[in-house]
Amino acid sequence: MVTRVMDAPGEQPLPSEDYLAENGLYCGDARALLTRVRPNSVSVSIWSPPYFVGKSYEKDLSFDDWQKLLETVIALHFPVIKPGGFLVINIADILAFPDPTMPRVQADNVSTKKCPISRGQVLAAKNEHPDLNRYQLAKLLGCSEQTVQRRMEHNNVRGGKYATQTRVKLVGGLIEAWTIAAGFYPYDRRAWVKDPCWENSQWHSLSYRSVDEFEYIYVFWKPGITCVDRSRLTQQEWSEWGSRGVWYFPSVRSHAVHEAEFPVELPKRVIRLLSAPNDLILDCFVGIGTTAVAAIKEGRRYMGFDLTPEYIAEARRRCFKVQLGLLDDARP
Ligand SMILES: C[S@@+](CC[C@H](N)C(=O)[O-])C[C@H]1O[C@@H](n2cnc3c(N)ncnc32)[C@H](O)[C@@H]1O
């Protein structure tokens, strides 16, 4: 017999056996699976989405697709989060976003130029002395003949100045707009200081921009009664991180199985701060199961989704090992 569950007024309820079972990791699109989470059941949903930085699992997304994905996922969270519960999003601003429509304004990088003679100077000298050959122009300018040739033929350009420009996209405003439209209220935000990411060193050395070394943790609240229990953390934990706006812990440096997993410490802190034992914790971009591992270790129920079958397989393996107490966080 099909039991009907009436949890969300005005919404067509699913037969109860169609809701996903708790303590499960599911392979599929978050947008489809979120419609199968029992309404008002999740205390904290914590996730880190694709960042639109060219990882393999997001390579087919346009910027519009990416925005639509996040906007839809956020809207689908509102019915499933408990009144008084939280949606927590870990994300960084998008720094590496090639945008061909941007003006190509980047300056010459004078510190990497071997010879300070510019193309403009060579052309001016050639204009003034049209009869001089390259060797004579070089003598006049006090540089090598090779420099004269390179400047005249444009083959010494080192990328930056003429390459497609990189757009900086501040994502906080987008996330705020989408969460408010869904019915949530901004509640808190923290900065997670990880370690400098030198991978984008060209970005760093061809401009005055900083190296990327922190991300945000945005917290949104669904209106309702929120239990504030100061005994969830020790006095030391409150003063070291519970009440602090900036969190310091390293990111995961080896990406043997996943390109962009976060460390267990991140969901662990969020779970300890914002949920009680046995609460249900959701991660709809669960990757290799880091949030589920943290939930198990903190005595919470969990549910996780990911589009990539290999990640879900690894997530299940990790959770199994942690449940058996075989490994601390069961990283490969
Ligand atoms: C930043 S990673 C999350 C990593 C995870 N926090 C961990 O520690 O393993 C984003 C994940 O979203 C998944 N993903 C991308 N699009 C998705 C979608 N539409 N539905 C579900 N998962 C998706 C990717 O496969 C990837 O594992």
Ligand as a Chemical Component Dictionary entry (heavy atoms), coordinates in Angstrom:
data_LIG
# 
_chem_comp.id                   LIG 
_chem_comp.type                 NON-POLYMER 
_chem_comp.pdbx_formal_charge   0 
_chem_comp.three_letter_code    LIG 
# 
loop_
_chem_comp_atom.comp_id 
_chem_comp_atom.atom_id 
_chem_comp_atom.alt_atom_id 
_chem_comp_atom.type_symbol 
_chem_comp_atom.charge 
_chem_comp_atom.model_Cartn_x 
_chem_comp_atom.model_Cartn_y 
_chem_comp_atom.model_Cartn_z 
_chem_comp_atom.pdbx_ordinal 
LIG C1  C1  C 0  33.834 20.721 -5.557  1  
LIG S1  S1  S 1  33.375 19.079 -5.852  2  
LIG C2  C2  C 0  32.840 18.539 -4.259  3  
LIG C3  C3  C 0  33.890 17.713 -3.548  4  
LIG C4  C4  C 0  33.433 17.169 -2.204  5  
LIG N1  N1  N 0  33.170 18.234 -1.273  6  
LIG C5  C5  C 0  34.504 16.223 -1.622  7  
LIG O1  O1  O 0  35.097 16.547 -0.574  8  
LIG O2  O2  O -1 34.776 15.179 -2.226  9  
LIG C6  C6  C 0  31.882 19.212 -6.747  10 
LIG C7  C7  C 0  31.256 17.880 -7.087  11 
LIG O3  O3  O 0  30.017 18.132 -7.754  12 
LIG C8  C8  C 0  29.769 17.041 -8.625  13 
LIG N2  N2  N 0  28.721 17.492 -9.564  14 
LIG C9  C9  C 0  28.856 18.334 -10.616 15 
LIG N3  N3  N 0  27.647 18.574 -11.178 16 
LIG C10 C10 C 0  26.738 17.886 -10.445 17 
LIG C11 C11 C 0  25.328 17.732 -10.506 18 
LIG N4  N4  N 0  24.601 18.348 -11.444 19 
LIG N5  N5  N 0  24.704 16.945 -9.591  20 
LIG C12 C12 C 0  25.440 16.305 -8.628  21 
LIG N6  N6  N 0  26.778 16.404 -8.543  22 
LIG C13 C13 C 0  27.423 17.185 -9.420  23 
LIG C14 C14 C 0  31.127 16.713 -9.213  24 
LIG O4  O4  O 0  31.185 15.373 -9.683  25 
LIG C15 C15 C 0  32.054 16.983 -8.014  26 
LIG O5  O5  O 0  32.361 15.789 -7.320  27 
# 
loop_
_chem_comp_bond.comp_id 
_chem_comp_bond.atom_id_1 
_chem_comp_bond.atom_id_2 
_chem_comp_bond.value_order 
_chem_comp_bond.pdbx_ordinal 
LIG C1  S1  SING 1  
LIG S1  C2  SING 2  
LIG S1  C6  SING 3  
LIG C2  C3  SING 4  
LIG C3  C4  SING 5  
LIG C4  N1  SING 6  
LIG C4  C5  SING 7  
LIG C5  O1  DOUB 8  
LIG C5  O2  SING 9  
LIG C6  C7  SING 10 
LIG C7  O3  SING 11 
LIG C7  C15 SING 12 
LIG O3  C8  SING 13 
LIG C8  N2  SING 14 
LIG C8  C14 SING 15 
LIG N2  C9  SING 16 
LIG N2  C13 SING 17 
LIG C9  N3  DOUB 18 
LIG N3  C10 SING 19 
LIG C10 C11 SING 20 
LIG C10 C13 DOUB 21 
LIG C11 N4  SING 22 
LIG C11 N5  DOUB 23 
LIG N5  C12 SING 24 
LIG C12 N6  DOUB 25 
LIG N6  C13 SING 26 
LIG C14 O4  SING 27 
LIG C14 C15 SING 28 
LIG C15 O5  SING 29 
# 
